[in-house]
Amino acid sequence: MLAGVRRLMAPGATVTVLVSVVPRDGLRAMPGRRELEAAYARQGLTVETRPATPAEVAGSASSWAKRLRAPRERPVTLLRAAMSFAGQPGRLGTIGFKPLSLKGK
């Protein structure tokens, strides 16, 4: 699956995803940080994760998140990946970073 995501990304691009997997879903649990980092690195991607905030989940406008009462009753992870560029690791900045407004300049 990561190879397909990588093919869609331009060098230097980032992708942000909200993920929620709990035991009752009947799926394998989300891998730990080291396992994720290794899997993404094999595809030339840098990755970082953290718990998503309620505002981020609401901002996704996901009807599934509403039905599943995420993140109140279901944990949600924000995952951001960046593609390497010219042999340099992908640069992620900080998850949740908002660019400064350049109004008036």
MMTF fields as JSON, N, C-alpha, C and O atoms, coordinates in Angstrom:
{
  "mmtfVersion": "1.0.0",
  "mmtfProducer": "UNKNOWN",
  "numBonds": 419,
  "numAtoms": 420,
  "numGroups": 105,
  "numChains": 1,
  "numModels": 1,
  "chainsPerModel": [1],
  "groupsPerChain": [105],
  "chainIdList": ["A"],
  "bondAtomList": [4, 2, 8, 6, 12, 10, 16, 14, 20, 18, 24, 22, 28, 26, 32, 30, 36, 34, 40, 38, 44, 42, 48, 46, 52, 50, 56, 54, 60, 58, 64, 62, 68, 66, 72, 70, 76, 74, 80, 78, 84, 82, 88, 86, 92, 90, 96, 94, 100, 98, 104, 102, 108, 106, 112, 110, 116, 114, 120, 118, 124, 122, 128, 126, 132, 130, 136, 134, 140, 138, 144, 142, 148, 146, 152, 150, 156, 154, 160, 158, 164, 162, 168, 166, 172, 170, 176, 174, 180, 178, 184, 182, 188, 186, 192, 190, 196, 194, 200, 198, 204, 202, 208, 206, 212, 210, 216, 214, 220, 218, 224, 222, 228, 226, 232, 230, 236, 234, 240, 238, 244, 242, 248, 246, 252, 250, 256, 254, 260, 258, 264, 262, 268, 266, 272, 270, 276, 274, 280, 278, 284, 282, 288, 286, 292, 290, 296, 294, 300, 298, 304, 302, 308, 306, 312, 310, 316, 314, 320, 318, 324, 322, 328, 326, 332, 330, 336, 334, 340, 338, 344, 342, 348, 346, 352, 350, 356, 354, 360, 358, 364, 362, 368, 366, 372, 370, 376, 374, 380, 378, 384, 382, 388, 386, 392, 390, 396, 394, 400, 398, 404, 402, 408, 406, 412, 410, 416, 414],
  "bondOrderList": [1, 1, 1, 1, 1, 1, 1, 1, 1, 1, 1, 1, 1, 1, 1, 1, 1, 1, 1, 1, 1, 1, 1, 1, 1, 1, 1, 1, 1, 1, 1, 1, 1, 1, 1, 1, 1, 1, 1, 1, 1, 1, 1, 1, 1, 1, 1, 1, 1, 1, 1, 1, 1, 1, 1, 1, 1, 1, 1, 1, 1, 1, 1, 1, 1, 1, 1, 1, 1, 1, 1, 1, 1, 1, 1, 1, 1, 1, 1, 1, 1, 1, 1, 1, 1, 1, 1, 1, 1, 1, 1, 1, 1, 1, 1, 1, 1, 1, 1, 1, 1, 1, 1, 1],
  "groupList": [{"groupName": "MET", "atomNameList": ["N", "CA", "C", "O"], "elementList": ["N", "C", "C", "O"], "formalChargeList": [0, 0, 0, 0], "bondAtomList": [1, 0, 2, 1, 3, 2], "bondOrderList": [1, 1, 2], "singleLetterCode": "M", "chemCompType": "L-PEPTIDE LINKING"}, {"groupName": "LEU", "atomNameList": ["N", "CA", "C", "O"], "elementList": ["N", "C", "C", "O"], "formalChargeList": [0, 0, 0, 0], "bondAtomList": [1, 0, 2, 1, 3, 2], "bondOrderList": [1, 1, 2], "singleLetterCode": "L", "chemCompType": "L-PEPTIDE LINKING"}, {"groupName": "ALA", "atomNameList": ["N", "CA", "C", "O"], "elementList": ["N", "C", "C", "O"], "formalChargeList": [0, 0, 0, 0], "bondAtomList": [1, 0, 2, 1, 3, 2], "bondOrderList": [1, 1, 2], "singleLetterCode": "A", "chemCompType": "L-PEPTIDE LINKING"}, {"groupName": "GLY", "atomNameList": ["N", "CA", "C", "O"], "elementList": ["N", "C", "C", "O"], "formalChargeList": [0, 0, 0, 0], "bondAtomList": [1, 0, 2, 1, 3, 2], "bondOrderList": [1, 1, 2], "singleLetterCode": "G", "chemCompType": "PEPTIDE LINKING"}, {"groupName": "VAL", "atomNameList": ["N", "CA", "C", "O"], "elementList": ["N", "C", "C", "O"], "formalChargeList": [0, 0, 0, 0], "bondAtomList": [1, 0, 2, 1, 3, 2], "bondOrderList": [1, 1, 2], "singleLetterCode": "V", "chemCompType": "L-PEPTIDE LINKING"}, {"groupName": "ARG", "atomNameList": ["N", "CA", "C", "O"], "elementList": ["N", "C", "C", "O"], "formalChargeList": [0, 0, 0, 0], "bondAtomList": [1, 0, 2, 1, 3, 2], "bondOrderList": [1, 1, 2], "singleLetterCode": "R", "chemCompType": "L-PEPTIDE LINKING"}, {"groupName": "PRO", "atomNameList": ["N", "CA", "C", "O"], "elementList": ["N", "C", "C", "O"], "formalChargeList": [0, 0, 0, 0], "bondAtomList": [1, 0, 2, 1, 3, 2], "bondOrderList": [1, 1, 2], "singleLetterCode": "P", "chemCompType": "L-PEPTIDE LINKING"}, {"groupName": "THR", "atomNameList": ["N", "CA", "C", "O"], "elementList": ["N", "C", "C", "O"], "formalChargeList": [0, 0, 0, 0], "bondAtomList": [1, 0, 2, 1, 3, 2], "bondOrderList": [1, 1, 2], "singleLetterCode": "T", "chemCompType": "L-PEPTIDE LINKING"}, {"groupName": "SER", "atomNameList": ["N", "CA", "C", "O"], "elementList": ["N", "C", "C", "O"], "formalChargeList": [0, 0, 0, 0], "bondAtomList": [1, 0, 2, 1, 3, 2], "bondOrderList": [1, 1, 2], "singleLetterCode": "S", "chemCompType": "L-PEPTIDE LINKING"}, {"groupName": "ASP", "atomNameList": ["N", "CA", "C", "O"], "elementList": ["N", "C", "C", "O"], "formalChargeList": [0, 0, 0, 0], "bondAtomList": [1, 0, 2, 1, 3, 2], "bondOrderList": [1, 1, 2], "singleLetterCode": "D", "chemCompType": "L-PEPTIDE LINKING"}, {"groupName": "GLU", "atomNameList": ["N", "CA", "C", "O"], "elementList": ["N", "C", "C", "O"], "formalChargeList": [0, 0, 0, 0], "bondAtomList": [1, 0, 2, 1, 3, 2], "bondOrderList": [1, 1, 2], "singleLetterCode": "E", "chemCompType": "L-PEPTIDE LINKING"}, {"groupName": "TYR", "atomNameList": ["N", "CA", "C", "O"], "elementList": ["N", "C", "C", "O"], "formalChargeList": [0, 0, 0, 0], "bondAtomList": [1, 0, 2, 1, 3, 2], "bondOrderList": [1, 1, 2], "singleLetterCode": "Y", "chemCompType": "L-PEPTIDE LINKING"}, {"groupName": "GLN", "atomNameList": ["N", "CA", "C", "O"], "elementList": ["N", "C", "C", "O"], "formalChargeList": [0, 0, 0, 0], "bondAtomList": [1, 0, 2, 1, 3, 2], "bondOrderList": [1, 1, 2], "singleLetterCode": "Q", "chemCompType": "L-PEPTIDE LINKING"}, {"groupName": "TRP", "atomNameList": ["N", "CA", "C", "O"], "elementList": ["N", "C", "C", "O"], "formalChargeList": [0, 0, 0, 0], "bondAtomList": [1, 0, 2, 1, 3, 2], "bondOrderList": [1, 1, 2], "singleLetterCode": "W", "chemCompType": "L-PEPTIDE LINKING"}, {"groupName": "LYS", "atomNameList": ["N", "CA", "C", "O"], "elementList": ["N", "C", "C", "O"], "formalChargeList": [0, 0, 0, 0], "bondAtomList": [1, 0, 2, 1, 3, 2], "bondOrderList": [1, 1, 2], "singleLetterCode": "K", "chemCompType": "L-PEPTIDE LINKING"}, {"groupName": "PHE", "atomNameList": ["N", "CA", "C", "O"], "elementList": ["N", "C", "C", "O"], "formalChargeList": [0, 0, 0, 0], "bondAtomList": [1, 0, 2, 1, 3, 2], "bondOrderList": [1, 1, 2], "singleLetterCode": "F", "chemCompType": "L-PEPTIDE LINKING"}, {"groupName": "ILE", "atomNameList": ["N", "CA", "C", "O"], "elementList": ["N", "C", "C", "O"], "formalChargeList": [0, 0, 0, 0], "bondAtomList": [1, 0, 2, 1, 3, 2], "bondOrderList": [1, 1, 2], "singleLetterCode": "I", "chemCompType": "L-PEPTIDE LINKING"}],
  "groupTypeList": [0, 1, 2, 3, 4, 5, 5, 1, 0, 2, 6, 3, 2, 7, 4, 7, 4, 1, 4, 8, 4, 4, 6, 5, 9, 3, 1, 5, 2, 0, 6, 3, 5, 5, 10, 1, 10, 2, 2, 11, 2, 5, 12, 3, 1, 7, 4, 10, 7, 5, 6, 2, 7, 6, 2, 10, 4, 2, 3, 8, 2, 8, 8, 13, 2, 14, 5, 1, 5, 2, 6, 5, 10, 5, 6, 4, 7, 1, 1, 5, 2, 2, 0, 8, 15, 2, 3, 12, 6, 3, 5, 1, 3, 7, 16, 3, 15, 14, 6, 1, 8, 1, 14, 3, 14],
  "groupIdList": [1, 2, 3, 4, 5, 6, 7, 8, 9, 10, 11, 12, 13, 14, 15, 16, 17, 18, 19, 20, 21, 22, 23, 24, 25, 26, 27, 28, 29, 30, 31, 32, 33, 34, 35, 36, 37, 38, 39, 40, 41, 42, 43, 44, 45, 46, 47, 48, 49, 50, 51, 52, 53, 54, 55, 56, 57, 58, 59, 60, 61, 62, 63, 64, 65, 66, 67, 68, 69, 70, 71, 72, 73, 74, 75, 76, 77, 78, 79, 80, 81, 82, 83, 84, 85, 86, 87, 88, 89, 90, 91, 92, 93, 94, 95, 96, 97, 98, 99, 100, 101, 102, 103, 104, 105],
  "secStructList": [7, 2, 2, 2, 2, 2, 2, 2, 7, 7, 6, 6, 7, 3, 3, 3, 3, 3, 3, 7, 7, 7, 4, 4, 4, 6, 1, 7, 7, 7, 7, 7, 2, 2, 2, 2, 2, 2, 2, 2, 2, 2, 6, 6, 3, 3, 3, 3, 3, 3, 3, 7, 7, 2, 2, 2, 2, 2, 2, 6, 6, 7, 2, 2, 2, 2, 2, 6, 6, 6, 6, 6, 6, 1, 7, 7, 3, 3, 3, 3, 3, 3, 3, 7, 5, 6, 6, 5, 7, 7, 7, 7, 7, 7, 6, 6, 7, 7, 7, 7, 7, 7, 6, 6, 7],
  "xCoordList": [0.805, 0.0, 0.858, 0.537, 1.943, 2.798, 3.434, 3.651, 3.735, 4.309, 3.321, 3.729, 2.037, 1.02, 0.915, 0.78, 0.976, 0.948, 2.162, 2.05, 3.318, 4.557, 4.458, 4.916, 3.866, 3.75, 2.888, 3.06, 1.98, 1.111, 1.754, 1.243, 2.872, 3.501, 4.632, 5.419, 4.698, 5.814, 6.966, 6.73, 8.214, 9.336, 9.081, 8.682, 9.315, 9.116, 7.687, 7.432, 6.738, 5.334, 5.105, 5.881, 4.027, 3.603, 2.156, 1.387, 1.813, 0.439, 0.073, 0.876, -1.145, -1.626, -2.879, -3.776, -2.93, -4.035, -4.479, -3.661, -5.785, -6.317, -6.646, -7.341, -6.138, -6.295, -6.86, -6.466, -7.783, -8.312, -8.575, -9.396, -7.869, -8.065, -8.144, -7.244, -9.224, -9.392, -9.657, -10.07, -9.426, -9.58, -10.922, -10.966, -12.003, -13.315, -13.475, -14.43, -12.548, -12.602, -12.206, -12.498, -11.541, -11.121, -9.918, -9.645, -9.19, -8.004, -6.767, -6.845, -5.632, -4.362, -4.196, -4.542, -3.673, -3.445, -2.451, -1.614, -2.548, -1.61, -0.205, -0.007, 0.771, 2.138, 2.688, 2.208, 3.692, 4.369, 5.216, 5.417, 5.702, 6.458, 7.661, 7.853, 8.456, 9.661, 9.312, 9.957, 8.288, 7.865, 7.344, 7.644, 6.565, 6.075, 7.228, 7.273, 8.158, 9.301, 10.088, 10.483, 10.316, 11.066, 10.307, 10.898, 9.008, 8.205, 8.171, 8.315, 7.984, 7.941, 9.318, 9.419, 10.373, 11.731, 12.049, 12.739, 11.556, 11.8, 11.192, 11.614, 10.217, 9.583, 10.088, 9.532, 11.143, 11.685, 10.847, 10.86, 10.115, 9.247, 9.67, 10.134, 9.504, 9.687, 8.293, 7.377, 8.112, 6.768, 6.847, 7.839, 5.779, 5.616, 4.136, 3.278, 3.848, 2.46, 2.257, 3.199, 0.994, 0.591, -0.923, -1.597, -1.467, -2.922, -3.534, -3.025, -4.608, -5.317, -6.139, -6.642, -6.265, -7.082, -8.549, -8.829, -9.475, -10.884, -11.14, -11.962, -10.441, -10.618, -10.15, -10.776, -9.068, -8.579, -9.556, -9.805, -10.103, -11.074, -12.324, -12.834, -12.816, -13.99, -13.7, -14.561, -12.49, -12.101, -12.038, -12.071, -11.947, -11.906, -13.277, -13.382, -14.325, -15.709, -16.065, -16.882, -15.45, -15.687, -17.009, -17.225, -17.889, -19.146, -18.885, -19.628, -17.832, -17.488, -17.029, -17.393, -16.228, -15.762, -16.957, -16.97, -17.954, -19.157, -19.893, -20.281, -20.087, -20.801, -20.077, -20.705, -18.747, -17.947, -17.619, -16.948, -18.095, -17.868, -16.385, -15.952, -15.627, -14.186, -13.946, -14.673, -13.006, -12.118, -12.627, -11.887, -13.864, -14.379, -14.4, -13.953, -14.92, -15.069, -14.148, -14.197, -13.327, -12.452, -11.183, -11.269, -9.999, -8.768, -8.492, -8.776, -7.945, -7.607, -6.148, -5.729, -5.392, -3.991, -3.842, -4.369, -3.124, -2.771, -1.412, -0.46, -1.313, -0.082, 0.307, -0.514, 1.539, 2.022, 3.285, 4.198, 3.322, 4.484, 4.988, 4.205, 6.298, 6.919, 7.823, 8.516, 7.817, 8.663, 10.039, 10.174, 11.054, 12.416, 12.591, 11.862, 13.553, 13.819, 15.318, 16.066, 15.758, 17.175, 18.078, 19.124, 17.667, 18.493, 18.418, 19.037, 17.675, 17.518, 16.251, 15.269, 16.262, 15.047, 13.908, 14.128, 12.689, 11.525, 11.483, 11.853, 11.034, 10.954, 9.501, 8.651, 9.245, 7.877, 7.502, 6.32, 8.466, 8.121, 7.508, 8.027, 6.431, 5.756, 4.315, 3.645, 3.829, 2.426, 1.596, 1.824, 0.647, -0.212, 0.295, -0.365, 1.452, 2.011, 1.097, 0.634, 0.846, 0.052, 0.929, 1.513, 1.042, 1.885, 1.407, 0.21, 2.343, 2.006, 1.358, 1.701, 0.447, -0.202, 0.754, 1.441, 0.794, 1.655, 0.853, 1.298, -0.322, -1.167, -0.419, 0.247, -0.543, 0.083, 1.545, 2.198, 2.085, 3.508, 3.636, 4.75],
  "yCoordList": [-1.179, 0.0, 1.257, 2.217, 1.27, 2.456, 2.759, 3.924, 1.725, 1.957, 2.73, 3.6, 2.431, 3.153, 4.597, 5.49, 4.84, 6.213, 6.968, 8.108, 6.328, 6.968, 7.376, 8.456, 6.524, 6.841, 8.077, 8.761, 8.361, 9.527, 10.833, 11.918, 10.72, 11.893, 12.44, 11.685, 13.753, 14.419, 14.529, 14.524, 14.627, 14.812, 16.02, 17.088, 15.832, 16.891, 17.01, 17.792, 16.254, 16.343, 15.709, 14.863, 16.133, 15.497, 15.032, 15.569, 14.025, 13.525, 13.358, 12.876, 13.761, 13.647, 12.791, 12.974, 11.841, 10.884, 10.755, 10.795, 10.601, 10.268, 8.779, 8.289, 8.051, 6.602, 6.218, 6.776, 5.262, 4.738, 3.246, 2.829, 2.458, 1.005, 0.555, 0.827, -0.131, -0.671, -2.175, -2.637, -2.947, -4.406, -4.869, -5.841, -4.197, -4.659, -4.528, -5.06, -3.824, -3.714, -5.03, -5.239, -5.912, -7.193, -7.063, -7.961, -5.953, -5.719, -5.75, -5.63, -5.911, -5.846, -4.447, -3.461, -4.35, -3.057, -2.233, -2.781, -0.931, -0.056, -0.332, -0.426, -0.463, -0.753, 0.35, 1.484, 0.003, 0.984, 1.942, 1.736, 2.98, 4.032, 3.493, 3.861, 2.646, 2.127, 1.298, 1.415, 0.464, -0.364, 0.52, 0.273, 1.545, 2.478, 3.203, 3.299, 3.713, 4.438, 3.564, 4.026, 2.306, 1.396, 1.114, 1.125, 0.863, 0.571, 1.774, 1.616, 2.953, 4.163, 4.453, 4.845, 4.266, 4.515, 3.629, 4.065, 2.38, 1.485, 2.044, 1.668, 2.925, 3.547, 4.973, 5.699, 5.375, 6.714, 7.795, 8.948, 7.42, 8.364, 8.509, 7.555, 9.699, 9.97, 10.045, 10.562, 9.542, 9.536, 9.967, 9.722, 10.618, 10.891, 10.78, 10.978, 10.46, 10.278, 10.923, 11.14, 11.222, 11.692, 11.567, 11.438, 11.603, 11.576, 12.807, 13.919, 12.602, 13.713, 14.456, 13.862, 15.752, 16.552, 16.473, 16.158, 16.753, 16.788, 17.774, 17.508, 18.897, 19.88, 19.332, 19.611, 18.561, 17.977, 16.941, 16.877, 16.136, 15.132, 15.832, 15.461, 16.84, 17.581, 18.273, 18.324, 18.803, 19.484, 18.576, 19.047, 17.277, 16.332, 16.19, 15.715, 16.597, 16.474, 15.024, 14.778, 14.077, 12.659, 12.205, 12.34, 11.668, 11.134, 9.89, 9.623, 9.128, 7.956, 8.37, 7.737, 9.431, 9.902, 10.287, 10.02, 10.913, 11.289, 10.042, 9.961, 9.08, 7.844, 7.075, 6.5, 7.073, 6.306, 7.105, 6.605, 8.342, 9.23, 9.432, 9.447, 9.585, 9.815, 11.301, 12.108, 11.687, 10.89, 10.691, 10.165, 11.091, 10.941, 9.485, 9.164, 8.602, 7.2, 6.275, 5.056, 6.842, 6.041, 6.84, 7.968, 6.289, 7.042, 7.232, 6.352, 8.376, 8.684, 9.147, 9.974, 8.61, 8.981, 9.824, 9.474, 10.937, 11.739, 11.251, 11.218, 10.878, 10.354, 11.277, 11.556, 11.751, 12.59, 11.957, 11.584, 11.842, 11.286, 12.305, 13.042, 12.335, 13.227, 12.408, 11.504, 12.723, 12.023, 12.669, 13.892, 11.822, 12.314, 13.061, 12.825, 13.958, 14.759, 14.805, 15.197, 14.407, 14.464, 13.818, 14.364, 12.655, 11.921, 12.441, 11.866, 13.511, 14.058, 13.467, 13.237, 13.224, 12.707, 13.701, 14.909, 13.178, 14.059, 14.969, 14.569, 16.186, 17.155, 17.326, 17.691, 17.053, 17.078, 18.364, 18.696, 19.085, 20.224, 19.674, 18.722, 20.257, 19.809, 19.513, 20.328, 18.362, 18.05, 19.109, 19.43, 19.634, 20.664, 22.059, 23.032, 22.188, 23.488, 24.202, 23.616, 25.465, 26.272, 27.395, 28.128, 27.556, 28.609, 29.982, 30.207, 30.883, 32.246, 32.952, 32.702, 33.81, 34.6, 35.675, 36.308, 35.876, 36.896, 38.111, 38.868, 38.301, 39.439, 40.727, 40.857, 41.672, 42.965, 43.011, 44.03, 41.94, 41.937, 41.877, 41.866],
  "zCoordList": [0.0, 0.0, 0.0, -0.7, 0.771, 0.822, -0.523, -0.857, -1.299, -2.627, -3.49, -4.26, -3.376, -4.135, -3.698, -4.534, -2.392, -1.876, -2.392, -2.844, -2.321, -2.777, -4.25, -4.622, -5.087, -6.517, -6.762, -7.77, -5.864, -6.013, -5.541, -5.818, -4.831, -4.233, -5.092, -5.664, -5.171, -5.834, -4.838, -3.63, -5.32, -4.395, -3.482, -3.945, -2.189, -1.216, -0.709, 0.207, -1.28, -0.887, 0.481, 0.925, 1.142, 2.388, 2.24, 1.443, 3.025, 3.069, 4.539, 5.338, 4.886, 6.259, 6.263, 5.44, 7.212, 7.286, 8.74, 9.659, 8.933, 10.247, 10.251, 9.36, 11.268, 11.337, 12.694, 13.718, 12.7, 13.955, 13.794, 12.977, 14.579, 14.571, 16.027, 16.822, 16.363, 17.715, 17.594, 16.531, 18.662, 18.579, 18.013, 17.259, 18.358, 17.878, 16.357, 15.79, 15.696, 14.234, 13.553, 12.376, 14.305, 13.737, 12.824, 12.027, 12.928, 12.113, 12.988, 14.211, 12.344, 13.055, 13.64, 12.99, 14.859, 15.502, 14.694, 13.976, 14.814, 14.128, 14.66, 15.872, 13.758, 14.196, 15.092, 15.07, 15.872, 16.717, 15.885, 14.688, 16.532, 15.857, 15.079, 13.92, 15.685, 15.0, 13.768, 12.727, 13.898, 12.77, 11.631, 10.463, 11.974, 10.954, 10.269, 9.043, 11.075, 10.507, 9.535, 8.465, 9.901, 9.032, 7.734, 6.654, 7.838, 6.643, 5.703, 4.491, 6.243, 5.41, 4.815, 3.652, 5.598, 5.1, 3.911, 2.99, 3.909, 2.77, 1.484, 0.391, 1.6, 0.427, 0.191, -0.633, 0.913, 0.736, 1.395, 0.964, 2.445, 3.14, 4.6, 5.224, 5.122, 6.541, 7.147, 6.509, 8.367, 8.975, 10.425, 11.113, 10.879, 12.302, 12.629, 11.768, 13.886, 14.318, 15.678, 16.44, 15.956, 17.279, 17.378, 16.357, 18.588, 18.718, 18.042, 18.182, 17.324, 16.681, 17.726, 18.68, 17.53, 18.435, 17.996, 16.84, 18.9, 18.504, 17.355, 16.479, 17.362, 16.288, 14.938, 13.916, 14.918, 13.666, 13.126, 11.923, 14.022, 13.593, 13.053, 11.996, 13.773, 13.306, 11.975, 11.097, 11.828, 10.6, 9.387, 8.25, 9.625, 8.502, 7.852, 6.721, 8.56, 8.073, 7.72, 6.833, 8.418, 8.165, 8.771, 9.975, 7.937, 8.456, 9.312, 10.256, 8.987, 9.791, 11.168, 12.159, 11.246, 12.556, 13.423, 14.624, 12.816, 13.572, 14.05, 15.215, 13.171, 13.541, 14.641, 15.53, 14.569, 15.527, 16.787, 17.69, 16.843, 17.974, 18.266, 19.418, 17.197, 17.341, 17.554, 16.976, 18.321, 19.165, 20.591, 21.421, 20.911, 22.28, 22.725, 23.826, 21.872, 22.254, 21.471, 21.636, 20.637, 19.787, 19.522, 19.037, 19.827, 19.6, 18.099, 17.286, 17.763, 16.378, 16.343, 17.154, 15.407, 15.231, 13.975, 12.92, 14.089, 12.93, 12.458, 13.238, 11.214, 10.623, 9.475, 8.601, 9.468, 8.377, 7.802, 8.538, 6.477, 5.785, 4.769, 4.17, 4.585, 3.603, 2.713, 3.181, 1.429, 0.468, 0.424, 0.462, 0.344, 0.218, -1.087, -2.051, -1.118, -2.309, -2.523, -1.628, -3.706, -4.083, -3.035, -2.683, -2.543, -1.594, -0.169, 0.727, 0.061, 1.413, 2.038, 1.333, 3.337, 3.968, 3.832, 3.752, 3.806, 3.741, 4.947, 6.051, 4.742, 5.837, 6.23, 5.419, 7.493, 7.969, 8.682, 8.766, 9.188, 10.027, 11.304, 11.887, 11.729, 12.931, 12.592, 11.958, 13.005, 12.764, 13.47, 14.637, 12.75, 13.301, 13.025, 13.389, 12.389, 12.054, 11.074, 10.096, 11.348, 10.439, 9.924, 10.722, 8.575, 8.042, 8.497, 8.682, 8.671, 9.043, 7.872, 6.717, 8.163, 7.126, 6.653, 7.454, 5.35, 4.781, 4.338, 3.476, 4.919, 4.568, 4.867, 5.895, 3.95, 4.152, 3.789, 4.016, 3.231, 2.835, 1.363, 0.84]
}
